Amino acid sequence: MTNDIAAWIRERGIAEVECIVPDMNGIQRGKVLPANKFLKSLTDRTLRIPGSVFAVTVTGDYPEDIDGVVPSFDPDVVLVPDGDTLREAPGFKTPTAYVIADAFDGAGKPFDIAPRHILKKVLALFEKRGWKPVIAPELEFYLVSKNLDADFPLQPPTGRSGRAETGSQPYGLEALSEFEDIIEHTYDWCEKAGLNIDTMIHEAGAAQLEVNFEHGDPLALADEAMLFKRIVRQVALEHGVYATFMAKPMSDQPGSAMHIHQSVLDVETGRNVFSTANGRDSALFRSYIAGLVRLLPQISPLFAPNVNSFRRMRPDTDAPINVQWGSDNRSCGLRIPVSDSRNRRIENRLPGADANPYLAIAASLICGYIGMVERMQPPKAITGNAYNRARTLPRTLEGALDRFSHCKKVREYLGADFFEVFYAIKDAELYAYQSVISSWEREHLLLKV
């Protein structure tokens, strides 16, 4: 593998390598090395980073009371680049490559709390059963005018016409062409980086876009989703605007999701196990749904990880409030798209665009897996408006973390150390958020109460 990586770097004249590790929030961290030093590190294991990189909060701080998992003296972990993720990095003056690395402790064991390892652990469970999950993410985001003062609300940017959008334009082709330069630039950079994005559409929000990825291996697509965020943000800056993956960036606009289409194949036959031989829904299909219905509400911080995430989940805003399921029903948290037996799949509409793709995908797959192995039975599918049914998802991050801390069934599979650190990070972020006095409070309470 080392020789293959060296040959790839020489053939493309790569001078620098960005070695990337996704942290608990899916933020890219790591090191930039000269290519020759990077190649040397592959053999002498000198590419290291503090283990605390997996415990940093979104504000750049660290939670307390996790010494049992991440010691206060902060020892290094060894970074082992995954050669399958090596790709050219667009937009750099110096020829640069991206590579994503896995973290290992001093004894050579995978660092248990690393999000990429968590997803690998889930995929290994499927593999032992002779199953292979296949997914396809759909990732929404907004283009917004530059916002240099965080106290001011975000605004849609002006397009080629010189005017900003003021109304909803779902699937609008004219609206899409307003940002043609940014879209074409994004496609070019994604092609250079080897990202297999399919189509891009205009979503319901003002200057809201959605990109669909080709279906495939969950780990590879988590890698691609993470890199896509990096690329589209850089493209947007090149054009004088921001791209944001916040779940609810503007109060009067729909939120942004990361829908995850998923199915499971039999490794030996390649057959979709969600269908029977005569094309009907299989028992495994129904059990997979049951696992999602029963367990996803208990671990929502893994796919709705921020205080802002729960602002998206409101009735009649194209975002689910429960885990009802139904055929071709977009009011449900779990939609079953119309398809033939070979392509039978489930669309999990719960995750926000702000979620760490590794953890959101792992969460969805582990819930389905538990449902399959425990032969759970789902509630009856609905045919009407799911917004008329009771809310079963938490309303706030605080409520979500309380449920998360008590979800023993998923904890057993993902690991107690991971649960402890993830909870501590999110609890610290919640405390930081609750320490801020908002403009709403000053507006309505300052002179009235």
VOGU-3710 file (C-alpha; in Angstrom, 3 decimals, decimal comma):
1> mtndiaawir> 0,000/0,000/0,000  2,844/2,417/0,848  4,391/1,899/-2,606  1,018/2,517/-4,265  0,558/5,776/-2,362  4,084/6,905/-3,221  3,529/6,147/-6,916  0,210/8,023/-6,906  1,834/11,090/-5,337  4,762/11,066/-7,791
11> ergiaeveci> 2,537/10,657/-10,851  0,519/13,744/-9,926  3,399/15,885/-8,716  1,853/16,289/-5,268  3,915/18,597/-3,050  1,790/18,668/0,123  -0,636/16,284/1,793  -3,504/17,202/4,075  -3,947/14,337/6,520  -7,532/14,650/7,786
21> vpdmngiqrg> -9,249/13,250/10,863  -12,958/13,987/11,387  -13,682/14,987/14,980  -16,874/14,272/16,925  -18,706/17,121/15,161  -17,467/16,039/11,739  -15,101/19,016/11,607  -11,936/18,287/9,662  -8,805/18,430/11,763  -5,335/17,078/11,135
31> kvlpankflk> -1,973/18,093/9,719  -0,463/19,390/6,474  2,848/17,755/5,544  5,326/17,984/2,685  4,772/14,944/0,499  8,179/13,399/1,247  7,661/13,711/5,016  4,176/12,221/4,674  5,560/9,199/2,821  8,241/8,722/5,460
41> sltdrtlrip> 5,580/8,725/8,182  3,866/5,747/6,558  6,756/3,496/7,526  8,057/4,979/10,785  4,621/5,779/12,346  5,641/9,329/13,197  2,341/10,843/12,076  0,679/11,558/15,387  -1,908/13,887/16,919  -3,184/14,435/20,481
51> gsvfavtvtg> -6,039/12,064/21,312  -7,985/15,047/22,642  -8,724/16,033/19,044  -11,689/13,673/19,342  -12,952/15,460/22,455  -12,914/19,070/21,273  -16,263/20,883/21,244  -17,626/22,947/18,371  -16,517/26,066/20,280  -12,935/24,803/20,529
61> dypedidgvv> -13,130/23,907/24,208  -12,891/20,563/26,004  -15,389/18,903/28,340  -14,516/17,946/31,879  -14,642/14,571/33,611  -13,560/12,364/30,705  -10,125/11,458/32,078  -11,035/7,796/32,052  -11,190/7,877/28,238  -9,048/10,871/27,221
71> psfdpdvvlv> -6,436/11,357/30,000  -5,642/14,897/31,090  -1,994/14,412/30,118  -3,308/13,970/26,549  -1,189/11,228/24,942  -0,827/11,046/21,185  -2,649/8,690/18,883  -0,998/7,354/15,735  -2,618/8,387/12,449  -2,722/5,700/9,770
81> pdgdtlreap> -3,837/7,144/6,406  -6,419/5,164/4,472  -4,985/4,842/0,972  -8,484/4,410/-0,492  -9,290/8,019/0,480  -6,291/9,574/-1,268  -7,452/12,182/-3,801  -6,375/15,449/-5,368  -7,361/18,530/-3,372  -8,847/21,264/-5,568
91> gfktptayvi> -8,301/24,976/-5,107  -4,703/24,998/-3,864  -1,872/26,860/-5,600  0,533/24,142/-4,495  -0,404/20,650/-5,790  -2,041/19,124/-2,738  -3,728/15,838/-1,845  -6,347/14,920/0,735  -6,112/11,696/2,698  -8,294/10,620/5,617
101> adafdgagkp> -6,627/8,846/8,511  -7,707/6,421/11,193  -6,437/6,788/14,755  -4,752/4,038/16,799  -3,556/4,016/20,375  -0,038/3,177/21,535  -0,835/-0,549/21,550  -1,922/-0,448/17,919  -5,643/-0,768/18,657  -8,238/1,471/16,970
111> fdiaprhilk> -9,037/4,533/19,064  -12,522/3,536/20,181  -14,161/6,972/20,226  -13,069/8,104/16,739  -16,239/8,641/14,624  -14,788/6,894/11,581  -14,028/3,868/13,738  -17,573/3,916/15,131  -18,964/3,572/11,607  -16,440/0,818/10,820
121> kvlalfekrg> -17,524/-1,030/13,954  -21,163/-0,955/12,796  -20,248/-2,146/9,293  -18,287/-5,034/10,827  -21,438/-6,194/12,618  -23,286/-6,386/9,307  -20,349/-8,197/7,700  -20,389/-10,911/10,363  -24,015/-11,596/9,461  -23,238/-11,777/5,748
131> wkpviapele> -24,926/-8,439/5,067  -23,667/-5,362/3,246  -25,420/-2,004/3,773  -25,755/0,348/0,809  -26,598/4,009/1,296  -27,129/7,209/-0,689  -27,069/10,566/1,133  -28,930/13,668/0,008  -27,331/16,771/1,480  -29,003/20,188/1,610
141> fylvsknlda> -27,310/23,531/2,209  -27,845/27,274/1,823  -25,914/29,945/0,052  -26,058/33,140/2,099  -24,569/36,618/1,938  -21,423/37,092/3,979  -22,268/37,638/7,610  -19,453/39,444/9,399  -21,445/40,110/12,575  -22,967/37,032/14,185
151> dfplqpptgr> -25,670/39,197/15,833  -27,273/39,913/12,451  -29,639/37,389/10,775  -28,491/35,667/7,604  -29,741/36,909/4,235  -29,997/35,183/0,826  -27,285/36,317/-1,600  -27,878/38,044/-4,900  -27,718/35,786/-7,951  -26,705/36,507/-11,542
161> sgraetgsqp> -29,740/38,768/-11,958  -28,483/41,018/-9,177  -31,545/40,266/-7,063  -31,935/38,006/-4,026  -34,630/35,352/-3,800  -37,615/36,314/-1,672  -39,905/33,300/-2,084  -39,870/29,539/-2,291  -38,527/28,080/-5,549  -38,548/24,270/-5,167
171> yglealsefe> -37,001/22,591/-8,220  -36,893/25,983/-9,943  -34,583/25,848/-12,952  -34,421/29,620/-13,361  -33,672/29,902/-9,655  -30,960/27,261/-10,026  -29,357/29,146/-12,909  -29,017/32,212/-10,664  -26,085/30,373/-9,074  -24,833/28,568/-12,176
181> diiehtydwc> -21,253/29,777/-11,716  -21,066/28,419/-8,169  -22,699/25,132/-9,179  -20,380/24,562/-12,137  -17,375/25,465/-10,004  -18,535/22,951/-7,383  -18,932/20,193/-9,980  -15,441/20,910/-11,332  -13,804/20,728/-7,919  -15,771/17,609/-6,944
191> ekaglnidtm> -14,676/15,909/-10,165  -11,045/16,736/-9,449  -11,441/15,357/-5,920  -13,180/12,219/-7,192  -16,487/12,792/-5,395  -19,335/10,859/-7,031  -22,075/13,446/-6,755  -25,098/12,870/-8,952  -27,602/15,714/-9,340  -28,005/19,128/-7,778
201> iheagaaqle> -31,406/20,747/-7,404  -32,870/23,937/-5,987  -34,696/23,165/-2,764  -37,645/25,003/-1,190  -35,630/27,625/0,702  -34,248/30,865/-0,724  -30,882/29,956/-2,305  -31,145/26,456/-0,811  -29,537/23,675/-2,848  -29,434/19,906/-2,531
211> vnfehgdpla> -26,821/17,492/-3,835  -27,478/13,765/-4,287  -24,656/11,264/-3,999  -24,446/8,013/-5,956  -25,382/5,020/-3,796  -22,554/2,900/-2,453  -20,432/1,915/0,540  -21,394/3,779/3,750  -17,819/4,535/4,831  -16,804/5,861/1,419
221> ladeamlfkr> -19,922/8,042/1,262  -19,366/9,410/4,759  -15,867/10,400/3,589  -17,325/12,050/0,496  -20,026/13,927/2,393  -17,429/15,342/4,782  -15,155/16,435/1,943  -18,079/17,860/-0,038  -18,858/20,236/2,809  -15,266/21,457/2,759
231> ivrqvalehg> -15,244/21,892/-1,009  -18,568/23,705/-1,370  -17,701/26,111/1,449  -14,438/26,966/-0,307  -16,177/27,384/-3,673  -18,738/29,713/-2,124  -15,983/31,880/-0,637  -14,375/32,111/-4,068  -17,655/33,691/-5,230  -18,016/36,074/-2,298
241> vyatfmakpm> -20,747/34,208/-0,376  -21,016/31,616/2,364  -22,292/28,053/2,104  -23,809/26,812/5,355  -24,915/23,378/6,500  -26,646/24,646/9,630  -29,858/22,711/10,193  -31,943/25,903/10,482  -29,926/28,943/9,401  -32,899/31,291/8,860
251> sdqpgsamhi> -36,057/31,421/10,944  -38,394/32,027/7,996  -36,899/29,356/5,713  -37,016/25,533/5,738  -34,210/23,646/7,429  -31,471/21,657/5,729  -31,408/17,870/5,985  -29,120/14,976/5,193  -31,576/12,291/4,100  -30,035/8,806/4,069
261> hqsvldvetg> -31,398/6,181/1,685  -30,438/2,703/2,874  -30,797/-0,918/1,930  -28,992/-4,140/2,835  -27,582/-6,750/0,447  -26,775/-10,406/0,987  -23,002/-10,600/0,507  -23,028/-14,016/-1,178  -25,880/-13,459/-3,625  -25,965/-9,693/-3,982
271> rnvfstangr> -29,717/-9,845/-3,394  -31,504/-7,012/-1,594  -32,636/-8,635/1,679  -35,461/-6,103/2,005  -37,386/-8,030/-0,692  -38,596/-11,620/-0,915  -38,113/-13,775/-4,002  -41,566/-12,774/-5,255  -40,904/-9,067/-4,712  -42,763/-8,514/-1,446
281> dsalfrsyia> -41,482/-6,753/1,656  -39,331/-9,208/3,596  -39,409/-9,903/7,321  -35,936/-8,354/7,577  -37,228/-5,198/5,895  -39,983/-4,841/8,472  -37,606/-5,579/11,338  -35,128/-2,993/10,055  -37,908/-0,391/10,039  -38,924/-1,465/13,539
291> glvrllpqis> -35,394/-0,880/14,803  -35,386/2,624/13,346  -38,801/3,419/14,802  -37,946/2,173/18,274  -34,368/3,372/18,678  -33,756/6,489/16,585  -35,706/8,779/18,971  -33,433/7,591/21,780  -30,176/8,540/20,048  -31,180/11,698/18,183
301> plfapnvnsf> -28,022/13,664/19,182  -26,103/11,432/16,758  -28,085/12,860/13,817  -29,296/16,134/15,374  -26,200/17,139/17,339  -26,622/20,871/17,934  -29,013/23,231/19,691  -29,916/24,553/16,248  -30,731/21,040/14,976  -34,060/20,903/16,788
311> rrmrpdtdap> -35,258/24,206/15,315  -35,532/22,342/12,012  -37,900/19,660/13,358  -41,168/21,581/13,317  -44,577/20,628/11,865  -45,202/21,316/8,175  -41,655/22,521/7,451  -40,479/19,564/5,342  -38,835/18,107/8,449  -40,172/15,197/10,541
321> invqwgsdnr> -41,384/15,383/14,117  -41,805/11,621/14,612  -40,755/8,247/13,242  -43,967/7,285/11,492  -43,291/5,371/8,281  -45,150/5,060/5,012  -44,886/4,541/1,270  -43,806/7,663/-0,639  -44,878/9,837/2,289  -42,610/12,820/2,884
331> scglripvsd> -44,380/13,859/6,074  -42,943/10,731/7,730  -39,571/10,471/9,367  -39,110/7,186/7,512  -40,213/7,205/3,883  -40,349/4,122/1,662  -39,683/5,349/-1,899  -41,569/3,716/-4,757  -39,153/1,198/-6,289  -38,837/-2,318/-7,635
341> srnrrienrl> -37,757/-5,175/-5,374  -34,098/-4,843/-6,335  -33,997/-1,208/-5,236  -36,279/-1,418/-2,189  -34,919/0,945/0,406  -35,750/3,182/3,343  -35,190/6,928/3,365  -34,313/8,187/6,824  -35,415/11,848/6,742  -34,436/12,650/10,329
351> pgadanpyla> -30,743/13,687/10,095  -29,872/17,337/9,662  -27,221/18,639/7,298  -25,240/19,699/10,370  -24,758/16,108/11,526  -21,426/14,335/11,464  -21,986/12,014/8,452  -20,066/9,140/10,069  -22,211/9,210/13,199  -25,527/9,898/11,453
361> iaaslicgyi> -24,980/6,947/9,114  -23,741/4,731/11,951  -26,782/5,646/14,054  -29,234/4,773/11,312  -27,509/1,493/10,448  -27,110/0,281/14,032  -30,785/0,869/14,801  -31,787/-1,103/11,712  -29,279/-3,815/12,567  -30,639/-4,248/16,086
371> gmvermqppk> -34,141/-4,431/14,671  -33,076/-7,196/12,278  -31,172/-9,352/14,759  -33,875/-9,006/17,417  -36,659/-9,546/14,856  -38,544/-6,465/15,996  -41,986/-5,765/14,573  -42,860/-2,266/13,341  -46,093/-0,374/13,961  -48,535/-0,126/11,090
381> aitgnaynra> -47,517/2,128/8,194  -49,561/5,303/7,796  -51,116/6,762/4,667  -52,069/10,224/5,907  -50,267/13,272/7,216  -47,681/12,282/9,851  -47,736/15,811/11,257  -51,175/14,974/12,649  -49,631/12,217/14,771  -47,954/12,685/18,143
391> rtlprtlega> -44,433/14,044/18,283  -41,985/11,322/19,286  -38,715/13,176/18,668  -37,189/15,434/21,351  -37,873/19,155/21,118  -34,476/20,270/22,421  -30,892/19,069/22,673  -31,295/18,943/26,448  -34,173/16,489/26,194  -32,373/14,526/23,497
401> ldrfshckkv> -29,247/14,100/25,626  -31,312/12,782/28,509  -32,754/10,038/26,274  -29,335/9,366/24,760  -27,741/8,778/28,158  -30,279/6,042/28,927  -30,124/4,148/25,617  -28,355/1,015/26,864  -29,172/-1,066/23,801  -27,200/1,124/21,372
411> reylgadffe> -24,511/1,880/23,963  -23,674/-1,844/24,080  -22,823/-1,813/20,385  -21,140/1,597/19,987  -19,241/1,463/23,275  -19,520/3,061/26,710  -16,399/5,208/26,141  -17,850/6,685/22,967  -21,167/7,414/24,698  -19,381/9,061/27,618
421> vfyaikdael> -17,225/11,386/25,512  -19,954/12,238/23,016  -22,369/13,094/25,830  -19,734/15,209/27,607  -18,989/17,178/24,424  -22,651/17,886/23,729  -23,383/18,727/27,364  -20,506/21,233/27,361  -21,796/22,803/24,130  -25,298/23,024/25,573
431> yayqsvissw> -23,961/24,739/28,712  -22,044/27,243/26,575  -25,170/27,992/24,530  -27,335/28,446/27,619  -24,793/30,922/28,997  -25,532/33,348/26,146  -28,308/35,941/26,508  -30,162/36,159/23,184  -31,513/39,173/21,308  -35,032/37,740/21,820
441> erehlllkv> -34,607/38,011/25,571  -33,368/41,595/25,321  -36,180/42,502/22,924  -39,070/41,082/24,924  -37,876/41,067/28,519  -35,527/44,019/28,970  -38,185/46,701/29,540  -41,319/44,624/30,142  -40,861/42,173/32,977
//
